[in-house]
Amino acid sequence: MGPETRVRAQRERPLPDVDAEEELELGRYWNALITRWWLPLAGLVAGIAIGYLLSLGGHQVYQAKATIYLGQPLNPTGTGQIQSLATNPSTVKQVVLSPYWQHVAEQRAGLANGSLRAHVSTQAVAGVAAALGRVGQNPLVNIVVTG
């Protein structure tokens, strides 16, 4: 071996004395805390202030709402309405809540996968004619996304 690659001699460390009694000086830490009493107080006040400010902004829930008219298809003579899947509010609900179309909407909106799950709802809007008991009015449908 060259002079630059010499093996170092091992250092001798004294073995700890397991029978020795050591004193724990809590007074030193207590005195340091008393002299700098304002540090824990400042931390407490800052924590309360930050918690309060976060609680003020935490109640806002964003909501997007769309009202969709399903249309009113008529028969060839124009005297009666045609009932189909396209005019059924239950079909709209099935389509809107299906995982495939939610995934498509997430991709187009640039959202993370699964972010629309359990945040979409539909509701049929009853019109004036439906409230009066008239049959044949195609309903409006509200689609609401919260998050």
TIMI-437833 format. One line per field, with one value per atom (N, C-alpha, C): atom name; x, y, z. Coordinates in nm, 3 decimals. Atoms other than C-alpha are relative to their C-alpha. Layout:
residues N
site	c(CA:...) $
c1	c(X:...) $
c2	c(Y:...) $
c3	c(Z:...) $
END
This chain:
residues 147
site	c(N:CA:C:N:CA:C:N:CA:C:N:CA:C:N:CA:C:N:CA:C:N:CA:C:N:CA:C:N:CA:C:N:CA:C:N:CA:C:N:CA:C:N:CA:C:N:CA:C:N:CA:C:N:CA:C:N:CA:C:N:CA:C:N:CA:C:N:CA:C:N:CA:C:N:CA:C:N:CA:C:N:CA:C:N:CA:C:N:CA:C:N:CA:C:N:CA:C:N:CA:C:N:CA:C:N:CA:C:N:CA:C:N:CA:C:N:CA:C:N:CA:C:N:CA:C:N:CA:C:N:CA:C:N:CA:C:N:CA:C:N:CA:C:N:CA:C:N:CA:C:N:CA:C:N:CA:C:N:CA:C:N:CA:C:N:CA:C:N:CA:C:N:CA:C:N:CA:C:N:CA:C:N:CA:C:N:CA:C:N:CA:C:N:CA:C:N:CA:C:N:CA:C:N:CA:C:N:CA:C:N:CA:C:N:CA:C:N:CA:C:N:CA:C:N:CA:C:N:CA:C:N:CA:C:N:CA:C:N:CA:C:N:CA:C:N:CA:C:N:CA:C:N:CA:C:N:CA:C:N:CA:C:N:CA:C:N:CA:C:N:CA:C:N:CA:C:N:CA:C:N:CA:C:N:CA:C:N:CA:C:N:CA:C:N:CA:C:N:CA:C:N:CA:C:N:CA:C:N:CA:C:N:CA:C:N:CA:C:N:CA:C:N:CA:C:N:CA:C:N:CA:C:N:CA:C:N:CA:C:N:CA:C:N:CA:C:N:CA:C:N:CA:C:N:CA:C:N:CA:C:N:CA:C:N:CA:C:N:CA:C:N:CA:C:N:CA:C:N:CA:C:N:CA:C:N:CA:C:N:CA:C:N:CA:C:N:CA:C:N:CA:C:N:CA:C:N:CA:C:N:CA:C:N:CA:C:N:CA:C:N:CA:C:N:CA:C:N:CA:C:N:CA:C:N:CA:C:N:CA:C:N:CA:C:N:CA:C:N:CA:C:N:CA:C:N:CA:C:N:CA:C:N:CA:C:N:CA:C:N:CA:C:N:CA:C:N:CA:C:N:CA:C:N:CA:C:N:CA:C:N:CA:C:N:CA:C:N:CA:C:N:CA:C:N:CA:C:N:CA:C:N:CA:C) $
c1	c(0.083:0.000:0.087:-0.070:0.106:-0.025:0.017:0.135:-0.137:0.131:-0.198:-0.113:0.105:-0.391:0.034:-0.031:-0.280:-0.127:0.111:-0.514:0.006:0.005:-0.626:-0.008:0.010:-0.587:-0.137:0.132:-0.916:0.011:0.004:-1.007:-0.060:0.057:-1.075:-0.099:0.101:-1.399:-0.018:0.023:-1.457:-0.140:0.130:-1.740:-0.083:0.083:-2.036:-0.011:0.014:-2.066:-0.149:0.142:-2.406:-0.045:0.037:-2.396:0.005:-0.012:-2.331:-0.139:0.128:-2.618:0.009:0.001:-2.705:-0.121:0.109:-2.915:-0.065:0.075:-3.184:-0.033:0.016:-3.182:-0.122:0.122:-3.542:-0.006:0.001:-3.482:0.057:-0.061:-3.263:-0.101:0.100:-3.541:-0.115:0.107:-3.802:0.042:-0.049:-3.586:0.004:-0.002:-3.541:-0.141:0.140:-3.918:-0.055:0.048:-3.985:0.060:-0.063:-3.736:-0.052:0.054:-3.886:-0.148:0.142:-4.252:-0.083:0.077:-4.364:0.000:-0.003:-4.262:-0.117:0.118:-4.521:-0.131:0.121:-4.779:-0.023:0.012:-4.706:-0.043:0.041:-4.737:-0.146:0.140:-5.070:-0.091:0.081:-5.207:0.001:-0.008:-5.082:-0.084:0.081:-5.243:-0.148:0.142:-5.575:-0.042:0.033:-5.565:-0.008:0.000:-5.478:-0.121:0.117:-5.745:-0.130:0.120:-6.006:-0.015:0.007:-5.917:-0.032:0.031:-5.926:-0.146:0.140:-6.266:-0.095:0.085:-6.404:-0.012:0.000:-6.307:-0.044:0.029:-6.403:-0.145:0.141:-6.779:-0.047:0.042:-6.784:0.000:0.013:-6.912:-0.040:0.029:-6.902:-0.111:0.112:-7.208:-0.021:0.033:-7.272:-0.136:0.136:-7.631:-0.039:0.048:-7.777:-0.143:0.138:-8.144:-0.013:0.005:-8.207:-0.145:0.133:-8.523:0.013:-0.014:-8.574:-0.065:0.064:-8.779:-0.144:0.141:-9.133:-0.027:0.023:-9.141:-0.149:0.140:-9.477:-0.010:0.021:-9.624:-0.010:0.000:-9.634:-0.116:0.114:-9.977:0.008:-0.018:-9.864:-0.105:0.108:-10.156:0.034:-0.033:-9.989:0.150:-0.142:-9.661:0.046:-0.060:-9.429:0.080:-0.075:-9.307:0.116:-0.117:-8.954:0.102:-0.107:-8.636:0.061:-0.061:-8.515:-0.078:0.080:-8.799:-0.028:0.023:-8.782:0.107:-0.099:-8.615:0.081:-0.074:-8.518:0.117:-0.108:-8.312:0.112:-0.101:-8.135:0.081:-0.070:-8.052:0.096:-0.086:-7.914:0.124:-0.113:-7.695:0.096:-0.085:-7.568:0.079:-0.067:-7.483:0.084:-0.078:-7.320:0.150:-0.144:-6.946:0.068:-0.063:-6.861:-0.013:0.021:-7.017:0.060:-0.069:-6.882:0.149:-0.142:-6.535:0.026:-0.015:-6.583:-0.006:0.013:-6.696:0.122:-0.121:-6.398:0.117:-0.109:-6.157:-0.015:0.021:-6.312:0.016:-0.012:-6.316:0.139:-0.135:-5.959:0.002:0.008:-6.062:0.068:-0.060:-5.904:-0.105:0.092:-6.053:-0.074:0.081:-6.339:-0.044:0.034:-6.383:-0.148:0.144:-6.746:-0.085:0.076:-6.846:-0.060:0.076:-7.110:-0.013:0.015:-7.109:-0.096:0.092:-7.368:-0.140:0.139:-7.745:-0.090:0.100:-8.048:-0.135:0.133:-8.399:-0.091:0.098:-8.702:-0.072:0.069:-8.857:-0.142:0.140:-9.234:-0.045:0.049:-9.391:-0.140:0.134:-9.723:-0.105:0.099:-9.914:0.004:-0.011:-9.781:-0.058:0.057:-9.881:-0.152:0.146:-10.234:-0.057:0.046:-10.249:-0.011:0.006:-10.215:0.109:-0.094:-10.048:0.062:-0.061:-9.800:0.105:-0.104:-9.570:0.134:-0.134:-9.206:0.071:-0.057:-9.021:0.136:-0.136:-8.717:0.076:-0.082:-8.430:0.115:-0.115:-8.183:0.112:-0.120:-7.832:0.089:-0.077:-7.631:0.129:-0.130:-7.259:0.051:-0.054:-7.122:0.143:-0.136:-6.765:0.085) $
c2	c(-0.118:0.000:0.124:-0.127:0.349:0.081:-0.081:0.620:0.067:-0.065:0.771:-0.096:0.098:0.447:-0.081:0.071:0.361:-0.035:0.041:0.176:0.080:-0.078:0.392:-0.092:0.075:0.271:0.027:-0.016:0.211:0.083:-0.081:0.462:-0.083:0.069:0.336:0.092:-0.076:0.455:-0.064:0.058:0.419:-0.060:0.064:0.184:0.082:-0.078:0.353:-0.071:0.052:0.311:-0.013:0.022:0.152:0.022:-0.019:0.188:0.145:-0.140:0.561:0.063:-0.067:0.779:0.135:-0.129:1.070:0.079:-0.087:1.364:0.059:-0.061:1.494:0.141:-0.139:1.870:0.062:-0.059:1.969:0.149:-0.142:2.302:0.087:-0.077:2.415:0.024:-0.015:2.350:0.090:-0.084:2.511:0.146:-0.139:2.824:0.056:-0.046:2.844:0.030:-0.023:2.816:0.126:-0.119:3.084:0.127:-0.121:3.329:0.032:-0.022:3.280:-0.038:0.032:3.260:0.042:-0.054:3.453:-0.094:0.091:3.179:-0.100:0.088:2.920:0.077:-0.081:3.197:0.045:-0.041:3.324:-0.119:0.120:2.967:-0.033:0.027:2.922:0.100:-0.103:3.253:-0.021:0.024:3.177:-0.122:0.119:2.831:0.028:-0.036:2.974:0.085:-0.088:3.242:-0.078:0.079:2.997:-0.094:0.088:2.752:0.074:-0.081:3.027:0.039:-0.040:3.149:-0.119:0.118:2.795:-0.042:0.038:2.734:0.094:-0.094:3.046:-0.039:0.033:2.927:-0.141:0.140:2.563:-0.032:0.029:2.599:0.020:-0.029:2.696:-0.128:0.115:2.421:0.052:-0.044:2.479:-0.087:0.072:2.381:0.048:-0.029:2.361:-0.062:0.047:2.328:0.027:-0.014:2.268:-0.051:0.042:2.251:-0.039:0.055:2.035:-0.029:0.030:2.021:-0.123:0.127:1.669:-0.001:-0.006:1.774:-0.048:0.038:1.705:-0.059:0.058:1.462:-0.031:0.023:1.436:-0.110:0.102:1.163:0.068:-0.061:1.218:0.093:-0.090:1.379:0.124:-0.115:1.615:0.014:-0.011:1.535:-0.062:0.065:1.326:-0.008:0.011:1.297:-0.145:0.133:1.003:-0.016:0.029:0.855:-0.092:0.080:0.724:0.013:-0.009:0.674:0.139:-0.133:1.014:0.103:-0.096:1.188:-0.047:0.057:0.980:0.052:-0.050:1.150:-0.111:0.111:0.809:-0.042:0.032:0.742:0.102:-0.105:1.075:-0.028:0.030:0.978:-0.116:0.115:0.641:0.037:-0.040:0.802:0.090:-0.095:1.085:-0.068:0.067:0.853:-0.120:0.116:0.584:0.032:-0.023:0.543:0.039:-0.032:0.556:0.148:-0.140:0.898:0.095:-0.084:1.035:0.005:0.003:0.924:0.089:-0.085:1.093:0.147:-0.139:1.415:0.044:-0.032:1.401:0.028:-0.020:1.368:0.131:-0.125:1.655:0.123:-0.114:1.880:0.008:-0.001:1.789:-0.033:0.039:1.639:-0.134:0.129:1.347:-0.110:0.113:1.002:-0.023:0.027:0.933:0.122:-0.120:1.295:0.036:-0.028:1.307:-0.104:0.106:0.986:0.053:-0.042:1.061:0.151:-0.146:1.432:0.049:-0.037:1.426:-0.047:0.039:1.426:0.056:-0.047:1.465:0.011:-0.018:1.583:0.050:-0.043:1.611:0.123:-0.123:1.958:-0.010:0.007:1.952:0.136:-0.126:2.214:0.032:-0.045:2.396:-0.103:0.095:2.143:-0.129:0.120:1.852:0.024:-0.033:2.030:0.001:-0.002:2.067:-0.137:0.135:1.696:-0.030:0.025:1.724:-0.100:0.102:1.428:0.042:-0.023:1.453:0.108:-0.103:1.734:-0.065:0.052:1.640:0.088:-0.079:1.746:0.058:-0.051:1.952:-0.083:0.076:1.781:0.088:-0.070:1.948:-0.100:0.079:1.805:0.089:-0.079:1.924:-0.074:0.054:1.868:0.085:-0.071:1.960:-0.047:0.040:1.959:0.114) $
c3	c(0.000:0.000:0.000:0.004:-0.072:0.127:-0.121:0.191:0.007:-0.004:0.089:0.036:-0.031:0.155:0.125:-0.125:0.505:0.075:-0.083:0.731:0.130:-0.123:1.020:0.121:-0.125:1.371:0.061:-0.060:1.547:0.127:-0.121:1.812:0.112:-0.115:2.154:0.067:-0.071:2.304:0.137:-0.134:2.671:0.006:-0.015:2.758:0.098:-0.092:2.922:0.135:-0.135:3.294:0.029:-0.017:3.341:0.144:-0.141:3.719:0.042:-0.038:3.710:0.003:-0.015:3.822:-0.067:0.068:3.598:0.046:-0.040:3.697:-0.124:0.107:3.469:0.044:-0.040:3.481:-0.069:0.055:3.416:0.028:-0.036:3.584:-0.110:0.108:3.298:-0.113:0.106:3.044:0.046:-0.054:3.271:0.000:0.001:3.307:-0.142:0.139:2.929:-0.049:0.039:2.884:0.064:-0.071:3.144:-0.060:0.055:2.992:-0.140:0.136:2.644:-0.003:-0.015:2.750:-0.120:0.111:2.448:-0.121:0.116:2.200:0.002:0.002:2.310:-0.014:0.011:2.346:-0.145:0.141:1.993:-0.087:0.075:1.859:0.021:-0.030:2.033:-0.071:0.066:1.901:-0.151:0.145:1.547:-0.039:0.029:1.559:0.005:-0.009:1.673:-0.119:0.112:1.403:-0.131:0.124:1.124:-0.002:-0.007:1.241:-0.026:0.021:1.248:-0.147:0.141:0.899:-0.091:0.080:0.760:0.017:-0.020:0.915:-0.073:0.075:0.745:-0.146:0.142:0.397:-0.029:0.022:0.445:-0.032:0.020:0.400:-0.143:0.136:0.035:-0.083:0.088:-0.191:-0.137:0.136:-0.563:-0.058:0.058:-0.762:-0.144:0.140:-1.135:-0.029:0.024:-1.250:-0.145:0.138:-1.595:-0.007:0.023:-1.690:-0.146:0.136:-1.996:-0.037:0.053:-2.203:-0.088:0.071:-2.335:-0.136:0.131:-2.634:0.006:0.007:-2.748:-0.139:0.132:-3.041:-0.020:0.034:-3.216:-0.105:0.102:-3.432:-0.137:0.134:-3.811:-0.026:0.023:-3.799:0.088:-0.087:-3.523:0.108:-0.099:-3.297:0.135:-0.127:-3.027:0.021:-0.032:-2.851:-0.004:0.002:-2.891:0.129:-0.122:-2.563:-0.037:0.032:-2.595:0.112:-0.100:-2.399:0.004:0.007:-2.515:0.081:-0.076:-2.330:0.143:-0.132:-2.011:0.098:-0.097:-1.709:0.067:-0.059:-1.569:-0.088:0.092:-1.880:0.012:-0.018:-1.836:0.126:-0.126:-1.478:-0.018:0.023:-1.589:-0.081:0.084:-1.854:0.077:-0.072:-1.633:0.111:-0.111:-1.344:-0.042:0.044:-1.559:0.009:-0.014:-1.493:-0.131:0.128:-1.864:-0.034:0.038:-1.929:0.103:-0.099:-1.602:-0.031:0.037:-1.712:-0.121:0.119:-2.050:0.041:-0.045:-1.878:0.080:-0.077:-1.639:-0.093:0.095:-1.930:-0.074:0.075:-2.125:0.087:-0.091:-1.818:0.062:-0.057:-1.722:0.149:-0.141:-1.387:0.022:-0.035:-1.205:-0.014:0.014:-1.261:0.131:-0.117:-1.021:0.078:-0.077:-0.914:-0.011:0.011:-1.035:0.073:-0.065:-0.859:0.130:-0.119:-0.592:0.012:-0.002:-0.685:-0.107:0.107:-0.966:0.039:-0.027:-0.923:-0.109:0.096:-1.146:0.070:-0.056:-1.074:-0.112:0.100:-1.300:0.053:-0.037:-1.297:-0.050:0.039:-1.296:-0.051:0.057:-1.520:0.049:-0.040:-1.484:-0.042:0.048:-1.693:0.082:-0.083:-1.488:0.138:-0.131:-1.169:-0.006:0.015:-1.306:-0.035:0.029:-1.388:-0.147:0.145:-1.766:-0.037:0.043:-1.926:-0.132:0.129:-2.208:-0.002:0.002:-2.105:0.029:-0.023:-2.140:0.102:-0.109:-1.830:-0.033:-0.004:-1.781:0.103:-0.093:-1.603:0.047:-0.058:-1.367:0.024:-0.029:-1.359:0.086:-0.095:-1.059:0.033:-0.039:-0.995:0.115:-0.116:-0.653:0.025:-0.032:-0.536:0.041) $
END
